[in-house]
Amino acid sequence: MIIAIDGPAGSGKSTVARLCARQLGWHYLDTGAMYRAVTVAALERGLALDDGEALGRLTSECPVSFGYVEGDPLPATVAIAGQDVTAAIRTAAADANVSEVSAHAQVREACVSQQRAIATDRDAGNYVVEGRDIGTVVFPQAEFKFFVTASPEERARRRSAQNAERGLPGDYQQILDAIRARDAYDSTRAVAPLRAADDAVVIDTTELSIQDVCARIVDAVQRSGAAADAAGAPLGSAGGAGA
C-alpha cells in the first residue's frame, strides 16, 4: 500500500511523511532527495542544467540508493552512483538548482521509473511517499493521497528556522522570495506541475503542528483498516533500497 503526500516547498510534507512512516511502521521514500542527488551529481560534473538529454542520461546511468538501518523505516543515507550525498543534497546549491533539474521530462521519467520500482517491490512492504507529483503522476493509484500546504510566509519562517538550526545562512525575505518563485515555477512547468490530485485530501498546515497533521493522516489510514491489513510487512533492512 502507498500513502502519497504532495505539497510545495516548506509545507512540512517531508517531516509529516517521516513521522507518519514511523508511527505506521511503513517505509519512507523521499523522492525529493532523488532529484536533489541528481542535481548534486550534475553540478559536480559541470553539466549544463538546461540540457535535459544529458541530465536524463545521468539520472538513468547513476541510480540513487537509500541506506537503511534494520528496523528503521527512514533511510539513514542517500547515495548516487555509490557516492554518499546525504549532506550535499541539503545545501543551498541543491536548493537553488533542483527545480530546474527536476523540470526536465528526461530526468523525471528516469526518477519516476526508479521510484515505482522501489515502492511496488512486493518484498519491500508499504510506503509513505512524498514529493510534488506523487498522487498525480508517480502513483495515481495510491490508496491514500494527501496534499499538504501552508502560506508562503509560514513556509519561509519554517525554512529560516531550519537553516538557523543547521548553521546555514538564510535571510527571511530572500527565502520568502525564493519560495514564491519556486511555487510559480513548479505549478506552471509543462512536465508534472505541482497540484493536488482530484481525490487528494488537502491539509493546510499554517495553523497546525506537525503532530496534528500526522494525526489526521494516520487516523484516516487506521479508520480504513489499511494499517491493520499492512501489519507485519517487512521494514527496510541494512543495505537499503536502490532506486
GUFILO-405221 format. One record per residue: x, y, z of N, C-alpha, C in turn; residue in one letter. Coordinates in nm, 4 decimals. Atoms other than C-alpha are relative to their C-alpha. Example, Ala and Ser with C-alpha at 12.3 -4.5 7.8 and 13.67 -1.06 7.14 Angstrom:
BEGIN
((0.0890,-0.1190,0.0000),(1.2300,-0.4500,0.7800),(0.0900,0.1200,0.0000),a)
((-0.0820,-0.1190,-0.0060),(1.3670,-0.1060,0.7140),(-0.0770,0.1090,0.0730),s)
//
This chain:
BEGIN
((0.0832,-0.1191,0.0000),(0.0000,0.0000,0.0000),(0.0871,0.1247,0.0000),m)
((-0.0756,-0.1235,0.0128),(0.1076,0.3565,-0.0667),(-0.0812,0.1182,0.0514),i)
((0.0553,-0.1288,-0.0403),(0.0368,0.6865,0.1067),(0.0774,0.1053,-0.0772),i)
((-0.0628,-0.1061,0.0781),(0.1086,0.9748,-0.1328),(-0.0224,0.1333,0.0694),a)
((0.0099,-0.1317,-0.0642),(0.1864,1.3100,0.0291),(0.0715,0.1011,-0.0888),i)
((-0.0563,-0.1035,0.0866),(0.2382,1.6054,-0.2043),(-0.0122,0.1360,0.0657),d)
((0.0099,-0.1357,-0.0517),(0.2884,1.9741,-0.1425),(0.1172,0.0846,-0.0447),g)
((-0.1069,-0.0911,0.0408),(0.5018,2.2810,-0.2125),(0.1168,0.0006,0.0982),p)
((-0.1193,-0.0097,-0.0841),(0.8443,2.3579,-0.0688),(-0.0327,0.0656,0.1334),a)
((0.0173,-0.0585,-0.1315),(0.8440,2.4226,0.3052),(-0.1354,-0.0233,0.0636),g)
((0.1345,0.0242,-0.0541),(0.4915,2.2910,0.3624),(0.0009,-0.0955,0.1181),s)
((-0.0102,0.0954,-0.1098),(0.6156,2.0341,0.6117),(-0.0258,-0.1429,-0.0421),g)
((0.0364,0.1346,0.0457),(0.5369,1.7339,0.3932),(0.1071,-0.1039,0.0306),k)
((-0.1065,0.0960,-0.0288),(0.8778,1.5717,0.4446),(-0.0017,-0.0420,0.1460),s)
((0.0046,0.0302,-0.1423),(0.8580,1.5968,0.8230),(-0.1228,-0.0825,0.0332),t)
((0.1241,0.0736,-0.0218),(0.4978,1.4774,0.8187),(0.0129,-0.1432,-0.0494),v)
((-0.0141,0.1338,0.0575),(0.5809,1.1830,0.5935),(0.0894,-0.0882,0.0864),a)
((-0.0907,0.0768,-0.0861),(0.8690,1.0756,0.8165),(-0.0709,-0.0436,0.1284),r)
((0.0687,0.0309,-0.1254),(0.6566,1.0934,1.1303),(-0.1090,-0.1048,-0.0226),l)
((0.1032,0.0988,0.0317),(0.3701,0.9028,0.9661),(0.0616,-0.1376,-0.0223),c)
((-0.0677,0.1277,0.0262),(0.6116,0.6337,0.8468),(0.0405,-0.0669,0.1308),a)
((-0.0401,0.0562,-0.1294),(0.7458,0.5899,1.1998),(-0.1206,-0.0519,0.0772),r)
((0.1162,0.0406,-0.0779),(0.4007,0.5745,1.3564),(-0.0697,-0.1220,-0.0594),q)
((0.0654,0.1134,0.0653),(0.2670,0.3285,1.1000),(0.0941,-0.1186,-0.0181),l)
((-0.0965,0.1060,0.0238),(0.5889,0.1297,1.0661),(0.0144,-0.0326,-0.1472),g)
((-0.0138,0.0173,0.1443),(0.5888,0.1800,0.6883),(0.1316,0.0621,-0.0458),w)
((-0.1193,-0.0616,0.0566),(0.8885,0.2625,0.4703),(-0.0295,0.1447,-0.0389),h)
((0.0110,-0.1383,0.0442),(0.9537,0.6264,0.3819),(0.0872,0.0172,-0.1238),y)
((-0.0745,-0.0256,0.1236),(1.0553,0.7184,0.0256),(0.0021,0.1499,-0.0269),l)
((-0.0187,-0.1429,0.0211),(1.1934,1.0703,-0.0128),(0.0353,0.0232,-0.1468),d)
((-0.0261,-0.0190,0.1426),(1.1535,1.1376,-0.3860),(0.0768,0.1295,-0.0251),t)
((-0.0730,-0.1243,0.0154),(1.2805,1.4917,-0.3414),(0.1496,-0.0200,0.0132),g)
((-0.1426,0.0284,-0.0185),(1.6119,1.3506,-0.2222),(0.0611,-0.0576,-0.1276),a)
((-0.0495,0.0568,0.1239),(1.6421,1.1638,-0.5516),(0.0340,0.1102,-0.1001),m)
((-0.0266,-0.1110,0.0920),(1.6108,1.4816,-0.7581),(0.1151,0.0866,0.0493),y)
((-0.1117,-0.0761,-0.0560),(1.8477,1.6588,-0.5230),(0.1328,-0.0713,-0.0253),r)
((-0.1226,0.0766,0.0259),(2.1012,1.3778,-0.5635),(0.0449,0.0160,-0.1447),a)
((-0.0321,-0.0212,0.1418),(2.0831,1.4117,-0.9417),(0.0563,0.1403,-0.0195),v)
((-0.0466,-0.1383,0.0105),(2.1276,1.7873,-0.9023),(0.1437,0.0131,0.0482),t)
((-0.1367,-0.0033,-0.0535),(2.4377,1.7422,-0.6866),(0.0974,-0.0633,-0.0988),v)
((-0.0872,0.0691,0.0951),(2.5845,1.4948,-0.9359),(0.0215,0.0849,-0.1251),a)
((-0.0111,-0.0832,0.1194),(2.5121,1.7290,-1.2269),(0.0933,0.1187,0.0241),a)
((-0.0860,-0.1135,-0.0329),(2.6778,2.0238,-1.0536),(0.1452,-0.0431,0.0119),l)
((-0.1376,0.0487,-0.0169),(2.9841,1.8185,-0.9621),(0.0640,-0.0338,-0.1342),e)
((-0.0517,0.0377,0.1314),(3.0183,1.7033,-1.3233),(0.0029,0.1158,-0.0983),r)
((-0.0015,-0.1178,0.0853),(2.9721,2.0509,-1.4637),(-0.0973,-0.0059,-0.1156),g)
((0.0983,0.0107,0.1076),(2.6700,1.9579,-1.6728),(-0.0860,0.1256,-0.0068),l)
((0.0888,-0.1138,0.0183),(2.4537,2.2322,-1.8170),(-0.1384,-0.0375,0.0517),a)
((0.1266,0.0348,-0.0632),(2.1343,2.2396,-1.6140),(-0.1198,0.0189,-0.0924),l)
((0.1080,-0.0118,0.0977),(1.9286,2.3270,-1.9224),(0.0073,-0.1094,-0.1068),d)
((-0.0173,0.1099,0.0953),(2.0460,2.0142,-2.1076),(-0.0743,-0.1234,0.0500),d)
((0.0824,0.1106,-0.0471),(1.7634,1.7697,-2.0480),(0.0504,-0.1359,-0.0421),g)
((-0.0497,0.1286,0.0490),(1.9172,1.4947,-2.2596),(0.1161,-0.0496,0.0857),e)
((-0.1166,0.0383,-0.0800),(2.2455,1.4952,-2.0671),(-0.0410,-0.0335,0.1432),a)
((0.0436,0.0249,-0.1371),(2.0701,1.5146,-1.7307),(-0.0815,-0.1290,0.0083),l)
((0.0755,0.1248,0.0031),(1.8365,1.2322,-1.8302),(0.0917,-0.1206,-0.0030),g)
((-0.0968,0.1097,0.0052),(2.1322,1.0112,-1.9193),(0.0672,-0.0189,0.1353),r)
((-0.0619,0.0067,-0.1328),(2.2965,1.0966,-1.5883),(-0.0915,-0.0718,0.0976),l)
((0.0964,0.0597,-0.0924),(1.9813,1.0003,-1.3997),(-0.0151,-0.1493,-0.0234),t)
((0.0150,0.1417,0.0337),(1.9498,0.6697,-1.5830),(0.1248,-0.0806,0.0325),s)
((-0.1261,0.0718,-0.0163),(2.3172,0.5780,-1.5569),(0.0531,0.0037,0.1435),e)
((-0.0491,-0.0143,-0.1381),(2.3702,0.6892,-1.1951),(-0.1167,-0.0160,0.0968),c)
((0.1163,0.0224,-0.0865),(2.0987,0.5280,-0.9807),(0.0211,0.0532,0.1415),p)
((-0.0007,-0.0471,-0.1387),(2.0099,0.6735,-0.6434),(-0.0339,-0.1175,0.0902),v)
((0.0286,0.1075,-0.0950),(2.0126,0.4409,-0.3439),(-0.0126,0.0578,0.1399),s)
((0.0223,-0.0409,-0.1384),(1.8987,0.4716,0.0162),(0.0522,-0.1083,0.0933),f)
((-0.0521,0.0946,-0.0981),(2.0756,0.3107,0.3089),(-0.0871,0.0011,0.1242),g)
((0.0870,0.0130,-0.1172),(1.8591,0.1810,0.5921),(0.0709,-0.0734,0.1134),y)
((-0.0399,0.0764,-0.1170),(1.9283,0.0633,0.9422),(-0.1145,-0.0965,0.0272),v)
((0.1038,0.1007,-0.0155),(1.7401,-0.2586,1.0062),(-0.1010,0.0388,0.1076),e)
((0.1070,-0.0319,-0.0923),(1.4049,-0.1970,1.1696),(-0.0442,0.1448,-0.0017),g)
((0.0341,-0.1414,0.0062),(1.4007,0.1767,1.0910),(-0.0594,0.0300,-0.1374),d)
((0.0621,-0.0270,0.1294),(1.1572,0.2891,0.8165),(0.0606,0.1179,-0.0755),p)
((-0.0580,-0.1174,0.0641),(1.3583,0.6049,0.7456),(0.1411,-0.0284,-0.0497),l)
((-0.1350,0.0223,0.0509),(1.6658,0.5963,0.5224),(0.1023,0.0827,0.0774),p)
((-0.1050,-0.0691,-0.0749),(1.9865,0.6867,0.7024),(0.0943,0.0755,-0.0928),a)
((-0.0926,-0.0614,0.0946),(2.1886,0.7748,0.3908),(-0.0610,0.0038,-0.1398),t)
((0.0392,-0.0108,0.1406),(2.1403,0.8810,0.0286),(0.1280,-0.0005,-0.0827),v)
((-0.1177,0.0068,0.0864),(2.3877,0.7957,-0.2464),(-0.0430,0.0009,-0.1459),a)
((0.0231,0.0074,0.1436),(2.4092,0.8362,-0.6223),(0.1246,-0.0577,-0.0640),i)
((-0.1109,0.0730,0.0614),(2.6250,0.6006,-0.8247),(0.1016,-0.0424,0.1057),a)
((-0.0863,0.0461,-0.1078),(2.7641,0.4791,-0.4921),(0.0645,0.1100,0.0811),g)
((-0.0595,-0.1127,-0.0729),(2.8698,0.8283,-0.3753),(-0.0988,0.0532,0.1034),q)
((0.0858,-0.0496,-0.1070),(2.7270,0.9398,-0.0408),(-0.0215,0.1505,-0.0177),d)
((0.0333,-0.1416,0.0166),(2.5450,1.2712,-0.0899),(-0.1014,0.0451,0.1059),v)
((0.0981,-0.0278,-0.1051),(2.3421,1.2730,0.2328),(0.0044,0.1456,0.0441),t)
((-0.0131,-0.1394,-0.0427),(2.4783,1.6122,0.3391),(-0.0106,0.0958,-0.1184),a)
((-0.0060,-0.0888,0.1163),(2.5289,1.7591,-0.0086),(-0.1374,0.0362,-0.0544),a)
((0.1314,-0.0288,0.0579),(2.1615,1.7357,-0.1069),(-0.0773,0.1046,0.0810),i)
((0.0684,-0.1000,-0.0832),(2.0655,1.9763,0.1742),(0.0707,0.1346,-0.0006),r)
((-0.0733,-0.1263,0.0073),(2.2980,2.2592,0.0723),(-0.0785,0.1037,-0.0799),t)
((0.0650,-0.1087,0.0733),(2.1994,2.5974,-0.0714),(0.0090,-0.0220,-0.1508),a)
((-0.0166,0.0243,0.1433),(2.3342,2.4918,-0.4111),(-0.1051,-0.0979,-0.0513),a)
((0.1035,0.0959,0.0384),(2.0986,2.1951,-0.4232),(-0.1368,0.0672,0.0019),a)
((0.1275,-0.0719,-0.0101),(1.8082,2.4144,-0.3083),(-0.0226,0.0883,-0.1222),d)
((0.0132,-0.0991,0.1060),(1.8775,2.6717,-0.5781),(-0.0178,-0.0612,-0.1384),a)
((-0.0023,0.0572,0.1348),(1.9055,2.4308,-0.8708),(-0.0890,-0.1211,-0.0228),n)
((0.0763,0.1241,0.0150),(1.6837,2.1284,-0.8021),(-0.1269,0.0194,-0.0832),v)
((0.1214,-0.0215,0.0783),(1.3710,2.2856,-0.9568),(0.0292,-0.0066,-0.1494),s)
((-0.0351,0.0011,0.1423),(1.5454,2.3401,-1.2908),(0.0325,-0.1410,-0.0479),e)
((-0.0374,0.1359,0.0376),(1.6902,1.9897,-1.2948),(-0.1224,-0.0906,-0.0061),v)
((0.1145,0.0915,-0.0083),(1.3686,1.8167,-1.1910),(-0.1101,0.0324,-0.1001),s)
((0.1028,-0.0377,0.0978),(1.1632,2.0048,-1.4520),(0.0174,-0.0706,-0.1338),a)
((-0.0244,0.0663,0.1284),(1.3221,1.8107,-1.7390),(-0.0752,-0.1329,-0.0077),h)
((0.0773,0.1226,0.0177),(1.0995,1.5341,-1.8736),(0.0890,-0.1238,0.0074),a)
((-0.0901,0.1154,0.0015),(1.4008,1.3042,-1.9211),(0.0424,-0.0395,0.1421),q)
((-0.0390,0.0254,-0.1392),(1.5034,1.3389,-1.5563),(-0.1168,-0.0614,0.0756),v)
((0.1169,0.0489,-0.0724),(1.1526,1.2866,-1.4245),(-0.0366,-0.1417,-0.0436),r)
((0.0324,0.1344,0.0484),(1.0944,0.9834,-1.6440),(0.0902,-0.1044,0.0644),e)
((-0.0942,0.0944,-0.0595),(1.4091,0.8149,-1.5125),(-0.0242,-0.0152,0.1499),a)
((0.0233,0.0065,-0.1445),(1.3364,0.9046,-1.1496),(-0.1310,-0.0707,0.0325),c)
((0.1295,0.0632,-0.0252),(0.9713,0.8013,-1.1674),(0.0095,-0.1506,-0.0182),v)
((-0.0188,0.1432,0.0216),(1.0736,0.4640,-1.3078),(0.0666,-0.0643,0.1208),s)
((-0.0701,0.0519,-0.1169),(1.3098,0.4155,-1.0153),(-0.0907,-0.0005,0.1227),q)
((0.0900,-0.0094,-0.1149),(1.0512,0.5311,-0.7617),(-0.1051,-0.1103,-0.0029),q)
((0.1015,0.1051,0.0124),(0.7894,0.2902,-0.8937),(0.0599,-0.1373,0.0286),r)
((-0.0655,0.1289,-0.0232),(1.0362,0.0038,-0.8864),(0.0209,-0.0239,0.1490),a)
((-0.0231,0.0128,-0.1444),(1.1158,0.0716,-0.5199),(-0.1302,-0.0282,0.0744),i)
((0.1213,0.0056,-0.0815),(0.7650,0.1249,-0.3858),(-0.0968,-0.1109,-0.0380),a)
((0.0891,0.1092,0.0398),(0.5975,-0.1550,-0.5802),(0.0659,-0.1368,0.0128),t)
((-0.0677,0.1274,-0.0252),(0.8520,-0.4218,-0.4859),(-0.0806,-0.0774,0.1038),d)
((0.0858,0.0766,-0.0903),(0.6362,-0.6919,-0.3279),(0.0689,-0.0373,0.1298),r)
((-0.0734,0.0394,-0.1208),(0.9104,-0.7784,-0.0804),(0.0348,0.1205,0.0876),d)
((-0.0427,-0.1204,-0.0727),(0.9601,-0.4173,0.0311),(-0.1016,0.0486,0.1016),a)
((0.1005,-0.0432,-0.0963),(0.6339,-0.3715,0.2188),(-0.0757,0.1230,-0.0468),g)
((0.0835,-0.1156,0.0278),(0.4326,-0.0489,0.2379),(0.0817,0.1288,0.0098),n)
((-0.0774,-0.1230,0.0085),(0.5467,0.3055,0.1637),(-0.0818,0.1252,0.0241),y)
((0.0467,-0.1375,-0.0048),(0.4811,0.6626,0.2634),(0.0919,0.0748,-0.0965),v)
((-0.0795,-0.0645,0.1047),(0.5947,0.8599,-0.0421),(-0.0387,0.1469,-0.0091),v)
((0.0316,-0.1420,0.0084),(0.6246,1.2374,-0.0579),(0.0765,0.0661,-0.1132),e)
((-0.0617,-0.0737,0.1090),(0.7006,1.4826,-0.3334),(-0.0928,0.1090,-0.0497),g)
((0.0860,-0.1025,0.0590),(0.5215,1.7153,-0.5737),(-0.0976,-0.0556,-0.1027),r)
((0.0902,0.0577,0.1003),(0.3568,1.4791,-0.8213),(-0.0277,-0.1475,0.0288),d)
((0.0157,0.1419,-0.0355),(0.3207,1.1530,-0.6296),(-0.1420,-0.0481,-0.0281),i)
((0.1381,0.0427,0.0179),(-0.0581,1.1374,-0.6294),(-0.0545,0.0247,-0.1394),g)
((0.0494,-0.0335,0.1335),(-0.0965,1.2833,-0.9785),(0.0700,-0.0765,-0.1109),t)
((-0.0782,0.0610,0.1074),(0.1814,1.1163,-1.1793),(0.0652,-0.1321,0.0402),v)
((-0.0800,0.1173,-0.0360),(0.4004,0.8688,-0.9928),(-0.0875,-0.1170,0.0430),v)
((0.0888,0.1057,-0.0495),(0.1336,0.6719,-0.8053),(-0.1454,0.0487,0.0009),f)
((0.1398,-0.0449,0.0038),(-0.2097,0.7846,-0.9252),(-0.0957,-0.1028,0.0591),p)
((0.0831,0.1067,-0.0568),(-0.3394,0.4519,-0.7938),(0.0217,-0.0153,0.1492),q)
((-0.0280,0.0088,-0.1438),(-0.2157,0.5181,-0.4384),(-0.1286,-0.0086,0.0797),a)
((0.1196,0.0187,-0.0826),(-0.4626,0.4052,-0.1742),(-0.0374,0.1256,0.0788),e)
((0.0245,-0.1218,-0.0777),(-0.4241,0.7331,0.0181),(0.0777,0.1149,-0.0619),f)
((-0.0643,-0.1172,0.0586),(-0.3496,1.0796,-0.1192),(-0.0297,0.1233,0.0855),k)
((0.0140,-0.1223,-0.0785),(-0.2865,1.3987,0.0760),(0.0822,0.1097,-0.0671),f)
((-0.0734,-0.1164,0.0499),(-0.1809,1.7476,-0.0332),(0.0181,0.0944,0.1175),f)
((-0.0331,-0.0799,-0.1183),(-0.0050,1.9359,0.2463),(0.0539,0.1357,-0.0445),v)
((-0.0422,-0.1332,0.0414),(0.0310,2.3112,0.2087),(0.0007,0.0955,0.1192),t)
((-0.0021,-0.1054,-0.1026),(0.0772,2.6347,0.4072),(0.0247,0.1317,-0.0716),a)
((-0.0230,-0.1300,0.0625),(0.1025,3.0066,0.3417),(0.1484,0.0168,-0.0315),s)
((-0.1421,-0.0236,0.0320),(0.4264,3.1232,0.1750),(0.0764,0.0592,0.1186),p)
((-0.0664,-0.0635,-0.1142),(0.5045,3.3344,0.4822),(0.0352,-0.1016,0.1085),e)
((-0.0266,0.1020,-0.1014),(0.4740,3.0398,0.7204),(0.1083,-0.0960,-0.0475),e)
((-0.1021,0.0905,0.0531),(0.6819,2.8192,0.4918),(0.1380,0.0648,0.0030),r)
((-0.1271,-0.0715,-0.0064),(0.9528,3.0852,0.4751),(0.0511,0.0059,0.1439),a)
((-0.0395,-0.0030,-0.1417),(0.9517,3.1143,0.8543),(0.0583,-0.1337,0.0418),r)
((-0.0485,0.1337,-0.0346),(0.9947,2.7385,0.8882),(0.1372,-0.0262,-0.0609),r)
((-0.1284,0.0243,0.0658),(1.2771,2.7241,0.6337),(0.1098,0.0824,0.0636),r)
((-0.0969,-0.0861,-0.0665),(1.4529,3.0156,0.8018),(0.0440,-0.0616,0.1322),s)
((-0.0314,0.0638,-0.1280),(1.4325,2.8353,1.1376),(0.0846,-0.1248,-0.0207),a)
((-0.0776,0.1203,0.0299),(1.5625,2.5130,0.9840),(0.1435,0.0363,-0.0344),q)
((-0.1351,-0.0429,0.0369),(1.8587,2.6957,0.8321),(0.0790,0.0421,0.1226),n)
((-0.0672,-0.0446,-0.1216),(1.9377,2.8529,1.1671),(0.0457,-0.1196,0.0829),a)
((-0.0347,0.1205,-0.0761),(1.9337,2.5096,1.3341),(0.1191,-0.0716,-0.0618),e)
((-0.1093,0.0673,0.0702),(2.1735,2.3776,1.0703),(0.1237,0.0870,-0.0126),r)
((-0.1134,-0.0899,0.0100),(2.4014,2.6771,1.0955),(0.0198,0.0551,-0.1395),g)
((-0.0072,-0.0479,0.1372),(2.3194,2.7814,0.7403),(-0.0518,0.1431,-0.0085),l)
((0.0495,-0.1367,0.0155),(2.2711,3.1399,0.6226),(-0.1393,-0.0010,-0.0615),p)
((0.1320,-0.0050,0.0602),(1.9251,3.2484,0.5217),(-0.0807,0.1181,0.0491),g)
((0.0812,-0.1163,-0.0319),(1.7519,3.5860,0.5187),(-0.1461,-0.0322,-0.0274),d)
((0.1420,0.0343,0.0129),(1.3754,3.5543,0.5720),(-0.0586,0.0497,-0.1313),y)
((0.0598,-0.0556,0.1213),(1.2819,3.7852,0.2851),(0.0522,-0.0706,-0.1248),q)
((-0.0563,0.0718,0.1139),(1.5186,3.6098,0.0456),(-0.0621,-0.1387,-0.0121),q)
((0.0612,0.1324,0.0008),(1.3760,3.2726,0.1464),(-0.1448,0.0097,-0.0485),i)
((0.1392,-0.0189,0.0421),(1.0195,3.4027,0.1030),(-0.0079,0.0242,-0.1506),l)
((-0.0012,-0.0272,0.1438),(1.1010,3.5380,-0.2426),(0.0305,-0.1274,-0.0793),d)
((-0.0368,0.1239,0.0684),(1.2622,3.2068,-0.3378),(-0.1152,-0.0998,0.0005),a)
((0.1138,0.0915,-0.0102),(0.9604,3.0081,-0.2159),(-0.1100,0.0404,-0.0977),i)
((0.1019,-0.0473,0.0926),(0.7201,3.2245,-0.4131),(0.0405,-0.0287,-0.1450),r)
((-0.0476,0.0260,0.1355),(0.9363,3.1904,-0.7237),(-0.0081,-0.1484,-0.0322),a)
((0.0055,0.1435,0.0249),(0.9580,2.8150,-0.6834),(-0.1434,-0.0479,-0.0135),r)
((0.1414,0.0357,0.0121),(0.5829,2.7847,-0.6299),(-0.0492,0.0280,-0.1417),d)
((0.0438,-0.0393,0.1340),(0.5235,2.9707,-0.9557),(0.0610,-0.0922,-0.1053),a)
((-0.0700,0.0857,0.0956),(0.7818,2.7626,-1.1388),(-0.0576,-0.1419,0.0023),y)
((0.0452,0.1382,-0.0119),(0.6648,2.4259,-1.0047),(-0.1448,-0.0173,-0.0455),d)
((0.1414,0.0135,0.0330),(0.2943,2.4942,-1.0596),(-0.0314,0.0282,-0.1460),s)
((0.0247,-0.0330,0.1405),(0.3330,2.6149,-1.4185),(0.0891,-0.0756,-0.0974),t)
((-0.0889,0.0725,0.0905),(0.6005,2.3827,-1.5552),(-0.0818,-0.0960,-0.0867),r)
((0.0729,0.0830,0.0958),(0.4984,2.1743,-1.8544),(-0.0075,-0.1456,0.0440),a)
((-0.0069,0.1406,-0.0400),(0.6015,1.8413,-1.7010),(-0.0362,-0.0158,0.1465),v)
((0.0422,0.0313,-0.1373),(0.4203,1.7139,-1.3881),(-0.0068,0.1227,0.0894),a)
((0.0098,-0.1204,-0.0845),(0.3204,2.0541,-1.2473),(-0.0536,-0.0327,0.1383),p)
((0.0460,0.0167,-0.1376),(0.2587,2.0882,-0.8756),(-0.1494,0.0296,0.0093),l)
((0.1426,-0.0208,-0.0243),(-0.1103,2.0417,-0.7958),(-0.0509,-0.1153,0.0858),r)
((0.0608,0.1063,-0.0792),(-0.3357,1.8431,-0.5667),(-0.0758,-0.0944,-0.0931),a)
((0.0783,0.0968,0.0766),(-0.4775,1.5227,-0.7121),(-0.1478,0.0240,0.0275),a)
((0.1436,-0.0247,-0.0148),(-0.8523,1.5406,-0.7668),(-0.0583,-0.0705,0.1220),d)
((0.0526,0.0776,-0.1132),(-0.9078,1.2777,-0.4977),(0.0878,0.0102,0.1240),d)
((-0.0862,-0.0171,-0.1173),(-0.6471,1.4060,-0.2511),(-0.0706,0.0790,0.1087),a)
((0.0475,-0.0786,-0.1146),(-0.7307,1.5344,0.0963),(0.0991,0.1143,0.0202),v)
((-0.0870,-0.1171,-0.0145),(-0.5924,1.8897,0.1215),(0.0047,0.0417,0.1473),v)
((-0.0185,-0.0396,-0.1398),(-0.4464,1.9867,0.4606),(0.0849,0.1268,0.0043),i)
((-0.0740,-0.1247,-0.0166),(-0.3451,2.3486,0.5291),(0.0661,-0.0040,0.1376),d)
((-0.0743,0.0164,-0.1253),(-0.0721,2.3289,0.7930),(0.0399,0.1321,0.0645),t)
((-0.0437,-0.1311,-0.0497),(-0.0331,2.7041,0.8510),(-0.0216,0.0148,0.1500),t)
((0.0337,-0.0135,-0.1414),(-0.2038,2.6873,1.1901),(0.0058,-0.1335,0.0744),e)
((-0.0049,0.1331,-0.0605),(-0.1340,2.3201,1.2624),(0.1430,-0.0403,0.0327),l)
((-0.1316,0.0564,-0.0304),(0.1553,2.1438,1.4298),(0.0222,-0.1231,-0.0868),s)
((-0.0329,0.1205,0.0755),(0.3354,1.8596,1.2567),(-0.0730,-0.1201,0.0581),i)
((0.0681,0.1115,-0.0670),(0.1855,1.6230,1.5141),(-0.1479,-0.0043,-0.0365),q)
((0.1418,-0.0059,0.0363),(-0.1669,1.7435,1.4306),(-0.0227,-0.0523,-0.1419),d)
((0.0129,0.0436,0.1397),(-0.1164,1.6886,1.0580),(0.0199,-0.1507,-0.0105),v)
((-0.0271,0.1434,0.0027),(0.0334,1.3450,1.1110),(-0.1167,-0.0780,0.0585),c)
((0.1115,0.0687,-0.0646),(-0.2519,1.2503,1.3426),(-0.1176,-0.0137,-0.0958),a)
((0.1100,0.0051,0.0969),(-0.5052,1.3338,1.0701),(0.0240,-0.1092,-0.1045),r)
((-0.0314,0.0981,0.1034),(-0.3260,1.1189,0.8145),(-0.0043,-0.1420,0.0559),i)
((-0.0028,0.1330,-0.0614),(-0.2625,0.8239,1.0448),(-0.1413,-0.0446,0.0357),v)
((0.1377,0.0340,-0.0364),(-0.6216,0.8376,1.1675),(-0.0797,-0.0441,-0.1220),d)
((0.0715,0.0361,0.1227),(-0.7533,0.8270,0.8112),(0.0392,-0.1398,-0.0464),a)
((-0.0476,0.1318,0.0414),(-0.5389,0.5229,0.7334),(-0.0524,-0.1079,0.0945),v)
((0.0441,0.0991,-0.0978),(-0.6280,0.3430,1.0538),(-0.1502,-0.0234,-0.0057),q)
((0.1446,0.0162,0.0100),(-1.0004,0.4092,1.0148),(-0.0396,-0.0842,-0.1210),r)
((0.0296,0.0794,0.1194),(-0.9842,0.2474,0.6716),(0.0313,-0.1476,0.0202),s)
((-0.0400,0.1378,-0.0247),(-0.8354,-0.0672,0.8227),(0.1278,-0.0378,-0.0718),g)
((-0.1200,0.0314,0.0782),(-0.5327,-0.0447,0.5955),(0.1211,-0.0265,0.0876),a)
((-0.1164,0.0186,-0.0865),(-0.2841,-0.0139,0.8798),(0.0019,-0.1403,0.0586),a)
((0.0072,0.1350,-0.0558),(-0.4080,-0.3378,1.0317),(0.0309,-0.1036,-0.1065),a)
((-0.0255,0.0940,0.1092),(-0.4031,-0.5124,0.6949),(0.1482,-0.0066,-0.0340),d)
((-0.1410,-0.0054,0.0364),(-0.0447,-0.3985,0.6432),(0.0933,-0.0413,0.1127),a)
((-0.0837,0.0353,-0.1149),(0.0787,-0.5012,0.9863),(0.0833,-0.1226,-0.0318),a)
((-0.0871,0.1135,0.0216),(0.3726,-0.7319,0.9764),(0.0809,0.0082,-0.1278),g)
((-0.0792,-0.0169,0.1213),(0.5066,-0.6036,0.6452),(0.1426,0.0308,0.0387),a)
((-0.1400,-0.0184,-0.0372),(0.8882,-0.6064,0.6493),(0.0470,0.1425,-0.0153),p)
((-0.0626,-0.1305,0.0090),(1.0787,-0.2869,0.7203),(0.1319,-0.0131,-0.0734),l)
((-0.1260,0.0023,0.0716),(1.3890,-0.1878,0.5321),(0.1110,-0.0601,0.0843),g)
((-0.1118,0.0625,-0.0701),(1.6906,-0.3924,0.6274),(0.1285,0.0705,-0.0378),s)
((-0.1303,-0.0585,0.0293),(2.0549,-0.2978,0.6300),(0.0342,-0.0285,-0.1450),a)
((-0.0321,0.0167,0.1402),(2.1819,-0.2422,0.2803),(-0.0879,0.0882,-0.0846),g)
((0.0824,-0.1009,0.0601),(1.8879,-0.0299,0.1790),(-0.0677,-0.0395,-0.1277),g)
((0.0727,0.0180,0.1239),(1.6736,0.0099,-0.1257),(0.0668,0.0823,-0.1084),a)
((-0.0602,-0.0735,0.1114),(1.8184,0.1067,-0.4595),(-0.1084,0.0574,-0.0860),g)
((0.0981,-0.0619,0.0889),(1.6405,0.3427,-0.6929),(0.0413,-0.0231,-0.1437),a)
//
